[in-house]
Amino acid sequence: MIAKGKSISHGTAALEYDLAKEINGEAAATEIHRHELFGCTGEEMVQEMKPYFVDFPNVKNNCLRFEVSPSVEESAGMTDADWAKLGNDFMQRMGLMNHQYVIVKHSGTEK
């Protein structure tokens, strides 16, 4: 499994992209799980996070974005529940379970 993360300043754009991902005109994104977020769009979800940004006005990259990619063999046959468990286990190991987050799975590959 490979995981990479980055702090970003464009949380709304990243979430909108992640939630609307399409490949060849077909939806490729599935929201798997969310924690303490209730908005319907990326913009609404980031608005819910903003009260926490106030405590750190000098922090420009105030969102974390992670990509977790198990191998083809590891992910073969995984259900959405398995993906949710993988995402939540990752968040637990990173010490981020008490934070707001959304887990989005992208299926397929671009050619």
Biopython code that builds the backbone (N, CA, C, O; Angstrom):
import numpy as np
from Bio.PDB.StructureBuilder import StructureBuilder

atoms = [
    (1, "MET", "N", (0.845, -1.170, 0.000)),
    (1, "MET", "CA", (0.000, 0.000, 0.000)),
    (1, "MET", "C", (0.890, 1.232, 0.000)),
    (1, "MET", "O", (1.958, 1.253, 0.612)),
    (2, "ILE", "N", (0.428, 2.244, -0.693)),
    (2, "ILE", "CA", (1.124, 3.524, -0.759)),
    (2, "ILE", "C", (0.171, 4.597, -0.246)),
    (2, "ILE", "O", (-1.016, 4.596, -0.571)),
    (3, "ALA", "N", (0.704, 5.508, 0.557)),
    (3, "ALA", "CA", (-0.089, 6.651, 1.011)),
    (3, "ALA", "C", (0.770, 7.896, 0.864)),
    (3, "ALA", "O", (1.964, 7.879, 1.163)),
    (4, "LYS", "N", (0.153, 8.972, 0.402)),
    (4, "LYS", "CA", (0.865, 10.244, 0.353)),
    (4, "LYS", "C", (-0.080, 11.332, 0.820)),
    (4, "LYS", "O", (-1.289, 11.270, 0.599)),
    (5, "GLY", "N", (0.494, 12.320, 1.465)),
    (5, "GLY", "CA", (-0.316, 13.403, 1.993)),
    (5, "GLY", "C", (0.339, 14.741, 1.748)),
    (5, "GLY", "O", (1.543, 14.839, 1.513)),
    (6, "LYS", "N", (-0.484, 15.762, 1.809)),
    (6, "LYS", "CA", (0.002, 17.114, 1.558)),
    (6, "LYS", "C", (-0.931, 18.100, 2.246)),
    (6, "LYS", "O", (-2.144, 17.894, 2.286)),
    (7, "SER", "N", (-0.364, 19.168, 2.786)),
    (7, "SER", "CA", (-1.208, 20.250, 3.294)),
    (7, "SER", "C", (-1.514, 21.164, 2.115)),
    (7, "SER", "O", (-0.629, 21.492, 1.324)),
    (8, "ILE", "N", (-2.772, 21.569, 2.007)),
    (8, "ILE", "CA", (-3.212, 22.359, 0.854)),
    (8, "ILE", "C", (-4.014, 23.578, 1.311)),
    (8, "ILE", "O", (-4.592, 23.587, 2.398)),
    (9, "SER", "N", (-4.036, 24.592, 0.468)),
    (9, "SER", "CA", (-4.819, 25.800, 0.760)),
    (9, "SER", "C", (-6.144, 25.794, 0.012)),
    (9, "SER", "O", (-7.024, 26.606, 0.299)),
    (10, "HIS", "N", (-6.290, 24.895, -0.935)),
    (10, "HIS", "CA", (-7.464, 24.874, -1.815)),
    (10, "HIS", "C", (-8.411, 23.723, -1.455)),
    (10, "HIS", "O", (-8.749, 22.902, -2.308)),
    (11, "GLY", "N", (-8.831, 23.670, -0.201)),
    (11, "GLY", "CA", (-9.688, 22.582, 0.266)),
    (11, "GLY", "C", (-10.997, 22.466, -0.490)),
    (11, "GLY", "O", (-11.431, 21.361, -0.814)),
    (12, "THR", "N", (-11.633, 23.599, -0.777)),
    (12, "THR", "CA", (-12.909, 23.561, -1.496)),
    (12, "THR", "C", (-12.722, 22.972, -2.884)),
    (12, "THR", "O", (-13.469, 22.077, -3.280)),
    (13, "ALA", "N", (-11.742, 23.459, -3.626)),
    (13, "ALA", "CA", (-11.504, 22.957, -4.987)),
    (13, "ALA", "C", (-11.146, 21.477, -4.964)),
    (13, "ALA", "O", (-11.603, 20.716, -5.817)),
    (14, "ALA", "N", (-10.337, 21.063, -3.999)),
    (14, "ALA", "CA", (-9.942, 19.654, -3.915)),
    (14, "ALA", "C", (-11.144, 18.764, -3.637)),
    (14, "ALA", "O", (-11.305, 17.720, -4.268)),
    (15, "LEU", "N", (-11.988, 19.173, -2.693)),
    (15, "LEU", "CA", (-13.173, 18.366, -2.377)),
    (15, "LEU", "C", (-14.152, 18.332, -3.537)),
    (15, "LEU", "O", (-14.712, 17.280, -3.846)),
    (16, "GLU", "N", (-14.363, 19.473, -4.183)),
    (16, "GLU", "CA", (-15.272, 19.503, -5.337)),
    (16, "GLU", "C", (-14.764, 18.559, -6.429)),
    (16, "GLU", "O", (-15.544, 17.815, -7.024)),
    (17, "TYR", "N", (-13.462, 18.594, -6.689)),
    (17, "TYR", "CA", (-12.864, 17.707, -7.687)),
    (17, "TYR", "C", (-13.033, 16.248, -7.267)),
    (17, "TYR", "O", (-13.471, 15.412, -8.056)),
    (18, "ASP", "N", (-12.680, 15.954, -6.016)),
    (18, "ASP", "CA", (-12.751, 14.568, -5.539)),
    (18, "ASP", "C", (-14.166, 14.012, -5.616)),
    (18, "ASP", "O", (-14.355, 12.852, -5.982)),
    (19, "LEU", "N", (-15.153, 14.818, -5.278)),
    (19, "LEU", "CA", (-16.539, 14.341, -5.256)),
    (19, "LEU", "C", (-17.156, 14.230, -6.649)),
    (19, "LEU", "O", (-18.108, 13.475, -6.845)),
    (20, "ALA", "N", (-16.622, 14.976, -7.616)),
    (20, "ALA", "CA", (-17.222, 15.007, -8.955)),
    (20, "ALA", "C", (-16.392, 14.278, -10.009)),
    (20, "ALA", "O", (-16.698, 14.360, -11.199)),
    (21, "LYS", "N", (-15.359, 13.578, -9.594)),
    (21, "LYS", "CA", (-14.438, 12.923, -10.538)),
    (21, "LYS", "C", (-15.182, 12.058, -11.545)),
    (21, "LYS", "O", (-16.027, 11.241, -11.180)),
    (22, "GLU", "N", (-14.853, 12.252, -12.822)),
    (22, "GLU", "CA", (-15.417, 11.445, -13.908)),
    (22, "GLU", "C", (-14.286, 10.937, -14.788)),
    (22, "GLU", "O", (-13.266, 11.607, -14.953)),
    (23, "ILE", "N", (-14.470, 9.761, -15.347)),
    (23, "ILE", "CA", (-13.545, 9.202, -16.322)),
    (23, "ILE", "C", (-14.368, 8.796, -17.528)),
    (23, "ILE", "O", (-15.291, 7.988, -17.422)),
    (24, "ASN", "N", (-14.028, 9.361, -18.674)),
    (24, "ASN", "CA", (-14.773, 9.090, -19.910)),
    (24, "ASN", "C", (-16.268, 9.348, -19.739)),
    (24, "ASN", "O", (-17.095, 8.587, -20.242)),
    (25, "GLY", "N", (-16.613, 10.425, -19.027)),
    (25, "GLY", "CA", (-18.006, 10.801, -18.840)),
    (25, "GLY", "C", (-18.765, 9.991, -17.808)),
    (25, "GLY", "O", (-19.957, 10.219, -17.602)),
    (26, "GLU", "N", (-18.102, 9.054, -17.158)),
    (26, "GLU", "CA", (-18.742, 8.211, -16.141)),
    (26, "GLU", "C", (-18.265, 8.635, -14.753)),
    (26, "GLU", "O", (-17.088, 8.938, -14.557)),
    (27, "ALA", "N", (-19.187, 8.653, -13.798)),
    (27, "ALA", "CA", (-18.819, 8.978, -12.419)),
    (27, "ALA", "C", (-17.783, 7.973, -11.925)),
    (27, "ALA", "O", (-17.968, 6.764, -12.058)),
    (28, "ALA", "N", (-16.702, 8.479, -11.358)),
    (28, "ALA", "CA", (-15.634, 7.619, -10.856)),
    (28, "ALA", "C", (-15.423, 7.806, -9.359)),
    (28, "ALA", "O", (-14.549, 7.171, -8.769)),
    (29, "ALA", "N", (-16.219, 8.675, -8.744)),
    (29, "ALA", "CA", (-16.059, 8.988, -7.329)),
    (29, "ALA", "C", (-17.239, 8.462, -6.524)),
    (29, "ALA", "O", (-18.398, 8.608, -6.915)),
    (30, "THR", "N", (-16.919, 7.851, -5.398)),
    (30, "THR", "CA", (-17.941, 7.384, -4.465)),
    (30, "THR", "C", (-17.571, 7.880, -3.077)),
    (30, "THR", "O", (-16.486, 7.584, -2.576)),
    (31, "GLU", "N", (-18.465, 8.629, -2.459)),
    (31, "GLU", "CA", (-18.214, 9.023, -1.071)),
    (31, "GLU", "C", (-18.427, 7.791, -0.210)),
    (31, "GLU", "O", (-19.497, 7.184, -0.231)),
    (32, "ILE", "N", (-17.410, 7.429, 0.542)),
    (32, "ILE", "CA", (-17.426, 6.209, 1.340)),
    (32, "ILE", "C", (-17.822, 6.488, 2.787)),
    (32, "ILE", "O", (-18.573, 5.720, 3.388)),
    (33, "HIS", "N", (-17.320, 7.578, 3.341)),
    (33, "HIS", "CA", (-17.565, 7.869, 4.760)),
    (33, "HIS", "C", (-17.256, 9.340, 5.008)),
    (33, "HIS", "O", (-16.432, 9.938, 4.316)),
    (34, "ARG", "N", (-17.915, 9.907, 5.988)),
    (34, "ARG", "CA", (-17.561, 11.251, 6.444)),
    (34, "ARG", "C", (-17.681, 11.299, 7.955)),
    (34, "ARG", "O", (-18.430, 10.536, 8.566)),
    (35, "HIS", "N", (-16.924, 12.214, 8.543)),
    (35, "HIS", "CA", (-16.907, 12.361, 9.991)),
    (35, "HIS", "C", (-17.098, 13.832, 10.337)),
    (35, "HIS", "O", (-16.280, 14.680, 9.980)),
    (36, "GLU", "N", (-18.185, 14.121, 11.034)),
    (36, "GLU", "CA", (-18.483, 15.474, 11.532)),
    (36, "GLU", "C", (-18.619, 16.515, 10.419)),
    (36, "GLU", "O", (-18.337, 17.693, 10.637)),
    (37, "LEU", "N", (-19.044, 16.093, 9.244)),
    (37, "LEU", "CA", (-19.336, 17.006, 8.142)),
    (37, "LEU", "C", (-20.719, 16.674, 7.615)),
    (37, "LEU", "O", (-21.068, 15.504, 7.463)),
    (38, "PHE", "N", (-21.510, 17.713, 7.336)),
    (38, "PHE", "CA", (-22.900, 17.485, 6.954)),
    (38, "PHE", "C", (-23.290, 18.151, 5.638)),
    (38, "PHE", "O", (-24.379, 17.894, 5.123)),
    (39, "GLY", "N", (-22.431, 18.997, 5.085)),
    (39, "GLY", "CA", (-22.730, 19.691, 3.838)),
    (39, "GLY", "C", (-22.862, 18.737, 2.665)),
    (39, "GLY", "O", (-22.385, 17.603, 2.706)),
    (40, "CYS", "N", (-23.517, 19.218, 1.622)),
    (40, "CYS", "CA", (-23.725, 18.403, 0.415)),
    (40, "CYS", "C", (-22.618, 18.598, -0.610)),
    (40, "CYS", "O", (-22.411, 17.735, -1.463)),
    (41, "THR", "N", (-21.912, 19.704, -0.543)),
    (41, "THR", "CA", (-20.864, 20.006, -1.519)),
    (41, "THR", "C", (-19.540, 20.219, -0.793)),
    (41, "THR", "O", (-19.502, 20.388, 0.426)),
    (42, "GLY", "N", (-18.464, 20.208, -1.560)),
    (42, "GLY", "CA", (-17.159, 20.495, -0.982)),
    (42, "GLY", "C", (-17.120, 21.869, -0.338)),
    (42, "GLY", "O", (-16.539, 22.048, 0.732)),
    (43, "GLU", "N", (-17.746, 22.842, -1.001)),
    (43, "GLU", "CA", (-17.775, 24.201, -0.459)),
    (43, "GLU", "C", (-18.478, 24.235, 0.900)),
    (43, "GLU", "O", (-17.994, 24.868, 1.838)),
    (44, "GLU", "N", (-19.616, 23.552, 0.999)),
    (44, "GLU", "CA", (-20.347, 23.528, 2.275)),
    (44, "GLU", "C", (-19.532, 22.834, 3.363)),
    (44, "GLU", "O", (-19.537, 23.266, 4.515)),
    (45, "MET", "N", (-18.835, 21.766, 3.001)),
    (45, "MET", "CA", (-18.028, 21.051, 3.996)),
    (45, "MET", "C", (-16.872, 21.915, 4.493)),
    (45, "MET", "O", (-16.591, 21.941, 5.691)),
    (46, "VAL", "N", (-16.203, 22.619, 3.589)),
    (46, "VAL", "CA", (-15.097, 23.482, 4.001)),
    (46, "VAL", "C", (-15.618, 24.639, 4.851)),
    (46, "VAL", "O", (-14.931, 25.071, 5.777)),
    (47, "GLN", "N", (-16.811, 25.151, 4.560)),
    (47, "GLN", "CA", (-17.418, 26.192, 5.402)),
    (47, "GLN", "C", (-17.585, 25.689, 6.835)),
    (47, "GLN", "O", (-17.408, 26.448, 7.787)),
    (48, "GLU", "N", (-17.926, 24.410, 6.985)),
    (48, "GLU", "CA", (-18.078, 23.835, 8.325)),
    (48, "GLU", "C", (-16.742, 23.752, 9.056)),
    (48, "GLU", "O", (-16.711, 23.755, 10.287)),
    (49, "MET", "N", (-15.647, 23.678, 8.317)),
    (49, "MET", "CA", (-14.314, 23.589, 8.925)),
    (49, "MET", "C", (-13.770, 24.953, 9.336)),
    (49, "MET", "O", (-12.905, 25.037, 10.207)),
    (50, "LYS", "N", (-14.267, 26.016, 8.720)),
    (50, "LYS", "CA", (-13.681, 27.346, 8.906)),
    (50, "LYS", "C", (-13.624, 27.836, 10.351)),
    (50, "LYS", "O", (-12.675, 28.541, 10.693)),
    (51, "PRO", "N", (-14.585, 27.506, 11.222)),
    (51, "PRO", "CA", (-14.432, 27.974, 12.611)),
    (51, "PRO", "C", (-13.133, 27.497, 13.267)),
    (51, "PRO", "O", (-12.626, 28.152, 14.178)),
    (52, "TYR", "N", (-12.601, 26.383, 12.821)),
    (52, "TYR", "CA", (-11.354, 25.865, 13.383)),
    (52, "TYR", "C", (-10.137, 26.569, 12.794)),
    (52, "TYR", "O", (-9.068, 26.567, 13.405)),
    (53, "PHE", "N", (-10.285, 27.166, 11.625)),
    (53, "PHE", "CA", (-9.179, 27.879, 10.992)),
    (53, "PHE", "C", (-8.876, 29.185, 11.722)),
    (53, "PHE", "O", (-7.744, 29.665, 11.679)),
    (54, "VAL", "N", (-9.872, 29.764, 12.392)),
    (54, "VAL", "CA", (-9.734, 31.072, 13.041)),
    (54, "VAL", "C", (-8.616, 31.068, 14.079)),
    (54, "VAL", "O", (-7.938, 32.078, 14.266)),
    (55, "ASP", "N", (-8.422, 29.944, 14.750)),
    (55, "ASP", "CA", (-7.387, 29.866, 15.784)),
    (55, "ASP", "C", (-5.975, 29.915, 15.214)),
    (55, "ASP", "O", (-5.013, 30.110, 15.957)),
    (56, "PHE", "N", (-5.842, 29.742, 13.906)),
    (56, "PHE", "CA", (-4.529, 29.691, 13.274)),
    (56, "PHE", "C", (-4.504, 30.591, 12.032)),
    (56, "PHE", "O", (-4.389, 30.094, 10.912)),
    (57, "PRO", "N", (-4.612, 31.916, 12.225)),
    (57, "PRO", "CA", (-4.742, 32.831, 11.082)),
    (57, "PRO", "C", (-3.523, 32.851, 10.159)),
    (57, "PRO", "O", (-3.654, 33.213, 8.990)),
    (58, "ASN", "N", (-2.355, 32.477, 10.647)),
    (58, "ASN", "CA", (-1.147, 32.504, 9.818)),
    (58, "ASN", "C", (-0.948, 31.230, 9.008)),
    (58, "ASN", "O", (-0.041, 31.162, 8.178)),
    (59, "VAL", "N", (-1.777, 30.228, 9.235)),
    (59, "VAL", "CA", (-1.649, 28.968, 8.502)),
    (59, "VAL", "C", (-2.414, 29.097, 7.189)),
    (59, "VAL", "O", (-3.634, 29.257, 7.189)),
    (60, "LYS", "N", (-1.709, 29.029, 6.092)),
    (60, "LYS", "CA", (-2.338, 29.169, 4.767)),
    (60, "LYS", "C", (-2.817, 27.821, 4.226)),
    (60, "LYS", "O", (-3.903, 27.737, 3.652)),
    (61, "ASN", "N", (-2.031, 26.786, 4.401)),
    (61, "ASN", "CA", (-2.409, 25.444, 3.940)),
    (61, "ASN", "C", (-3.113, 24.736, 5.096)),
    (61, "ASN", "O", (-2.505, 23.958, 5.831)),
    (62, "ASN", "N", (-4.405, 25.024, 5.239)),
    (62, "ASN", "CA", (-5.140, 24.595, 6.427)),
    (62, "ASN", "C", (-5.954, 23.319, 6.233)),
    (62, "ASN", "O", (-6.751, 22.962, 7.101)),
    (63, "CYS", "N", (-5.771, 22.638, 5.128)),
    (63, "CYS", "CA", (-6.441, 21.348, 4.902)),
    (63, "CYS", "C", (-5.387, 20.296, 4.586)),
    (63, "CYS", "O", (-4.367, 20.589, 3.962)),
    (64, "LEU", "N", (-5.641, 19.090, 5.018)),
    (64, "LEU", "CA", (-4.769, 17.966, 4.683)),
    (64, "LEU", "C", (-5.477, 17.086, 3.672)),
    (64, "LEU", "O", (-6.669, 16.803, 3.799)),
    (65, "ARG", "N", (-4.731, 16.658, 2.669)),
    (65, "ARG", "CA", (-5.290, 15.765, 1.655)),
    (65, "ARG", "C", (-4.391, 14.535, 1.578)),
    (65, "ARG", "O", (-3.177, 14.647, 1.404)),
    (66, "PHE", "N", (-4.999, 13.374, 1.708)),
    (66, "PHE", "CA", (-4.259, 12.120, 1.637)),
    (66, "PHE", "C", (-4.796, 11.270, 0.501)),
    (66, "PHE", "O", (-5.997, 11.264, 0.228)),
    (67, "GLU", "N", (-3.906, 10.560, -0.150)),
    (67, "GLU", "CA", (-4.283, 9.536, -1.117)),
    (67, "GLU", "C", (-3.726, 8.226, -0.587)),
    (67, "GLU", "O", (-2.521, 8.092, -0.373)),
    (68, "VAL", "N", (-4.607, 7.267, -0.380)),
    (68, "VAL", "CA", (-4.213, 5.946, 0.112)),
    (68, "VAL", "C", (-4.516, 4.956, -0.998)),
    (68, "VAL", "O", (-5.662, 4.829, -1.429)),
    (69, "SER", "N", (-3.491, 4.258, -1.460)),
    (69, "SER", "CA", (-3.646, 3.357, -2.603)),
    (69, "SER", "C", (-3.116, 1.968, -2.277)),
    (69, "SER", "O", (-1.908, 1.734, -2.316)),
    (70, "PRO", "N", (-4.022, 1.046, -1.954)),
    (70, "PRO", "CA", (-3.561, -0.331, -1.778)),
    (70, "PRO", "C", (-3.203, -0.922, -3.140)),
    (70, "PRO", "O", (-3.623, -0.407, -4.176)),
    (71, "SER", "N", (-2.436, -1.991, -3.133)),
    (71, "SER", "CA", (-2.082, -2.642, -4.395)),
    (71, "SER", "C", (-3.331, -3.244, -5.030)),
    (71, "SER", "O", (-4.360, -3.403, -4.373)),
    (72, "VAL", "N", (-3.226, -3.574, -6.307)),
    (72, "VAL", "CA", (-4.340, -4.205, -7.016)),
    (72, "VAL", "C", (-4.747, -5.485, -6.294)),
    (72, "VAL", "O", (-5.934, -5.776, -6.148)),
    (73, "GLU", "N", (-3.753, -6.241, -5.845)),
    (73, "GLU", "CA", (-4.045, -7.497, -5.137)),
    (73, "GLU", "C", (-4.764, -7.233, -3.814)),
    (73, "GLU", "O", (-5.713, -7.935, -3.465)),
    (74, "GLU", "N", (-4.305, -6.219, -3.083)),
    (74, "GLU", "CA", (-4.932, -5.885, -1.800)),
    (74, "GLU", "C", (-6.364, -5.396, -1.978)),
    (74, "GLU", "O", (-7.232, -5.696, -1.158)),
    (75, "SER", "N", (-6.610, -4.650, -3.043)),
    (75, "SER", "CA", (-7.924, -4.028, -3.209)),
    (75, "SER", "C", (-8.921, -4.891, -3.979)),
    (75, "SER", "O", (-10.108, -4.567, -4.028)),
    (76, "ALA", "N", (-8.459, -5.974, -4.574)),
    (76, "ALA", "CA", (-9.370, -6.846, -5.330)),
    (76, "ALA", "C", (-10.475, -7.353, -4.413)),
    (76, "ALA", "O", (-10.206, -7.948, -3.369)),
    (77, "GLY", "N", (-11.694, -7.117, -4.803)),
    (77, "GLY", "CA", (-12.832, -7.606, -4.031)),
    (77, "GLY", "C", (-13.203, -6.764, -2.825)),
    (77, "GLY", "O", (-14.094, -7.144, -2.065)),
    (78, "MET", "N", (-12.537, -5.619, -2.627)),
    (78, "MET", "CA", (-12.883, -4.782, -1.475)),
    (78, "MET", "C", (-14.252, -4.149, -1.681)),
    (78, "MET", "O", (-14.558, -3.646, -2.762)),
    (79, "THR", "N", (-15.065, -4.178, -0.642)),
    (79, "THR", "CA", (-16.378, -3.538, -0.660)),
    (79, "THR", "C", (-16.233, -2.097, -0.169)),
    (79, "THR", "O", (-15.175, -1.709, 0.327)),
    (80, "ASP", "N", (-17.294, -1.312, -0.309)),
    (80, "ASP", "CA", (-17.258, 0.051, 0.225)),
    (80, "ASP", "C", (-17.002, 0.035, 1.728)),
    (80, "ASP", "O", (-16.325, 0.919, 2.253)),
    (81, "ALA", "N", (-17.541, -0.967, 2.423)),
    (81, "ALA", "CA", (-17.297, -1.083, 3.867)),
    (81, "ALA", "C", (-15.813, -1.341, 4.139)),
    (81, "ALA", "O", (-15.260, -0.815, 5.105)),
    (82, "ASP", "N", (-15.171, -2.143, 3.300)),
    (82, "ASP", "CA", (-13.733, -2.396, 3.446)),
    (82, "ASP", "C", (-12.936, -1.110, 3.218)),
    (82, "ASP", "O", (-11.981, -0.826, 3.941)),
    (83, "TRP", "N", (-13.341, -0.332, 2.199)),
    (83, "TRP", "CA", (-12.665, 0.937, 1.926)),
    (83, "TRP", "C", (-12.851, 1.902, 3.096)),
    (83, "TRP", "O", (-11.915, 2.606, 3.472)),
    (84, "ALA", "N", (-14.057, 1.938, 3.675)),
    (84, "ALA", "CA", (-14.312, 2.808, 4.828)),
    (84, "ALA", "C", (-13.423, 2.398, 5.997)),
    (84, "ALA", "O", (-12.858, 3.251, 6.681)),
    (85, "LYS", "N", (-13.300, 1.097, 6.223)),
    (85, "LYS", "CA", (-12.438, 0.604, 7.307)),
    (85, "LYS", "C", (-10.985, 0.996, 7.046)),
    (85, "LYS", "O", (-10.289, 1.443, 7.958)),
    (86, "LEU", "N", (-10.527, 0.829, 5.808)),
    (86, "LEU", "CA", (-9.157, 1.214, 5.459)),
    (86, "LEU", "C", (-8.942, 2.707, 5.722)),
    (86, "LEU", "O", (-7.940, 3.093, 6.324)),
    (87, "GLY", "N", (-9.875, 3.538, 5.276)),
    (87, "GLY", "CA", (-9.756, 4.977, 5.480)),
    (87, "GLY", "C", (-9.774, 5.361, 6.945)),
    (87, "GLY", "O", (-8.969, 6.180, 7.387)),
    (88, "ASN", "N", (-10.686, 4.775, 7.695)),
    (88, "ASN", "CA", (-10.774, 5.088, 9.122)),
    (88, "ASN", "C", (-9.558, 4.568, 9.883)),
    (88, "ASN", "O", (-9.078, 5.232, 10.802)),
    (89, "ASP", "N", (-9.051, 3.386, 9.512)),
    (89, "ASP", "CA", (-7.825, 2.870, 10.130)),
    (89, "ASP", "C", (-6.654, 3.814, 9.856)),
    (89, "ASP", "O", (-5.840, 4.080, 10.741)),
    (90, "PHE", "N", (-6.577, 4.315, 8.623)),
    (90, "PHE", "CA", (-5.519, 5.260, 8.264)),
    (90, "PHE", "C", (-5.633, 6.524, 9.120)),
    (90, "PHE", "O", (-4.639, 6.992, 9.675)),
    (91, "MET", "N", (-6.834, 7.067, 9.223)),
    (91, "MET", "CA", (-7.031, 8.277, 10.027)),
    (91, "MET", "C", (-6.664, 8.034, 11.488)),
    (91, "MET", "O", (-6.068, 8.895, 12.134)),
    (92, "GLN", "N", (-7.018, 6.864, 12.003)),
    (92, "GLN", "CA", (-6.673, 6.499, 13.384)),
    (92, "GLN", "C", (-5.156, 6.474, 13.563)),
    (92, "GLN", "O", (-4.628, 7.054, 14.512)),
    (93, "ARG", "N", (-4.463, 5.806, 12.654)),
    (93, "ARG", "CA", (-3.003, 5.695, 12.762)),
    (93, "ARG", "C", (-2.306, 7.046, 12.609)),
    (93, "ARG", "O", (-1.220, 7.254, 13.150)),
    (94, "MET", "N", (-2.927, 7.953, 11.879)),
    (94, "MET", "CA", (-2.362, 9.292, 11.708)),
    (94, "MET", "C", (-2.733, 10.220, 12.872)),
    (94, "MET", "O", (-2.263, 11.356, 12.932)),
    (95, "GLY", "N", (-3.571, 9.741, 13.790)),
    (95, "GLY", "CA", (-3.985, 10.556, 14.930)),
    (95, "GLY", "C", (-4.996, 11.629, 14.568)),
    (95, "GLY", "O", (-5.038, 12.684, 15.201)),
    (96, "LEU", "N", (-5.818, 11.364, 13.543)),
    (96, "LEU", "CA", (-6.749, 12.374, 13.041)),
    (96, "LEU", "C", (-8.218, 12.012, 13.217)),
    (96, "LEU", "O", (-9.079, 12.643, 12.604)),
    (97, "MET", "N", (-8.523, 11.022, 14.032)),
    (97, "MET", "CA", (-9.910, 10.567, 14.182)),
    (97, "MET", "C", (-10.828, 11.620, 14.788)),
    (97, "MET", "O", (-12.041, 11.559, 14.589)),
    (98, "ASN", "N", (-10.282, 12.580, 15.519)),
    (98, "ASN", "CA", (-11.118, 13.609, 16.141)),
    (98, "ASN", "C", (-11.298, 14.829, 15.250)),
    (98, "ASN", "O", (-11.811, 15.855, 15.697)),
    (99, "HIS", "N", (-10.883, 14.724, 14.003)),
    (99, "HIS", "CA", (-10.992, 15.836, 13.060)),
    (99, "HIS", "C", (-12.109, 15.569, 12.058)),
    (99, "HIS", "O", (-12.578, 14.440, 11.917)),
    (100, "GLN", "N", (-12.522, 16.612, 11.376)),
    (100, "GLN", "CA", (-13.529, 16.469, 10.321)),
    (100, "GLN", "C", (-12.842, 15.910, 9.081)),
    (100, "GLN", "O", (-11.742, 16.332, 8.723)),
    (101, "TYR", "N", (-13.506, 14.949, 8.426)),
    (101, "TYR", "CA", (-12.938, 14.422, 7.189)),
    (101, "TYR", "C", (-14.000, 13.717, 6.368)),
    (101, "TYR", "O", (-15.066, 13.349, 6.860)),
    (102, "VAL", "N", (-13.667, 13.543, 5.100)),
    (102, "VAL", "CA", (-14.518, 12.791, 4.182)),
    (102, "VAL", "C", (-13.609, 11.824, 3.426)),
    (102, "VAL", "O", (-12.493, 12.177, 3.043)),
    (103, "ILE", "N", (-14.097, 10.605, 3.217)),
    (103, "ILE", "CA", (-13.358, 9.588, 2.466)),
    (103, "ILE", "C", (-14.067, 9.389, 1.136)),
    (103, "ILE", "O", (-15.251, 9.056, 1.094)),
    (104, "VAL", "N", (-13.330, 9.597, 0.049)),
    (104, "VAL", "CA", (-13.871, 9.445, -1.301)),
    (104, "VAL", "C", (-13.020, 8.410, -2.029)),
    (104, "VAL", "O", (-11.792, 8.492, -2.029)),
    (105, "LYS", "N", (-13.678, 7.442, -2.645)),
    (105, "LYS", "CA", (-12.984, 6.412, -3.424)),
    (105, "LYS", "C", (-13.115, 6.756, -4.899)),
    (105, "LYS", "O", (-14.205, 7.054, -5.387)),
    (106, "HIS", "N", (-11.985, 6.711, -5.604)),
    (106, "HIS", "CA", (-11.999, 6.882, -7.060)),
    (106, "HIS", "C", (-11.796, 5.519, -7.702)),
    (106, "HIS", "O", (-10.878, 4.780, -7.344)),
    (107, "SER", "N", (-12.659, 5.196, -8.652)),
    (107, "SER", "CA", (-12.576, 3.917, -9.356)),
    (107, "SER", "C", (-12.154, 4.152, -10.795)),
    (107, "SER", "O", (-12.415, 5.211, -11.366)),
    (108, "GLY", "N", (-11.508, 3.167, -11.368)),
    (108, "GLY", "CA", (-11.124, 3.264, -12.771)),
    (108, "GLY", "C", (-9.827, 4.013, -12.947)),
    (108, "GLY", "O", (-9.254, 4.535, -11.990)),
    (109, "THR", "N", (-9.375, 4.060, -14.180)),
    (109, "THR", "CA", (-8.148, 4.772, -14.503)),
    (109, "THR", "C", (-8.369, 5.609, -15.749)),
    (109, "THR", "O", (-9.173, 5.269, -16.617)),
    (110, "GLU", "N", (-7.643, 6.698, -15.813)),
    (110, "GLU", "CA", (-7.702, 7.553, -16.998)),
    (110, "GLU", "C", (-6.693, 7.043, -18.012)),
    (110, "GLU", "O", (-5.617, 6.568, -17.649)),
    (111, "LYS", "N", (-7.052, 7.146, -19.287)),
    (111, "LYS", "CA", (-6.131, 6.690, -20.338)),
    (111, "LYS", "C", (-5.704, 7.844, -21.184)),
    (111, "LYS", "O", (-4.929, 7.668, -22.123)),
]
sb = StructureBuilder()
sb.init_structure("model")
sb.init_model(0)
sb.init_chain("A")
sb.init_seg("    ")
for serial, (resi, resn, name, xyz) in enumerate(atoms, 1):
    if name == "N":
        sb.init_residue(resn, " ", resi, " ")
    sb.init_atom(name, np.array(xyz, "f"), 0.0, 1.0, " ", f" {name:<3s}", serial, name[0])
structure = sb.get_structure()
